[in-house]
Amino acid sequence: NDGVCLFKYFVTSTDPQSGFTWVVLIVNFLCFIVITISYIMINFKTLHSSRRIRDKSRADDTLTRRNRSVQRKITFIIITDFLCWIPFITTCLLHYYEVVDASSWYSTFSIIILPINSVI
């Protein structure tokens, strides 16, 4: 046996810790929604600011380029969050309702998929 201690996300309805697991997953999903909405708002504010600056001064493209760079980074963060958490939560749901047996996927999600979010 290895000494890695990871939270058990893939539970079934008969698992005694399924209630706690779903609370954690729901909180994670709500955090994902709040973060996504916040980043989208930042993206729109940056876009609006870029347009105002571009309309006032055509000579200064540095700020416009910087704003576009921020928009690309924000879009990248939203996409990586989505690609990390939505498949994970969907897999947890499918495992819970016994549509798929995701037990063998646990290490793949825990070691590869979920840390992608932390790297960004």
Secondary structure by P-SEA (a helix, b strand, c coil): ccccccccccccccccaaaaaaaaaaaaaaaaaaaaaaaaaaaaaaaaaaaaaaaaccccaaaaaaaaaaaaaaaaaaaaaaaccaaaaaaaaaaaacccccccaaaaaacccccccccc
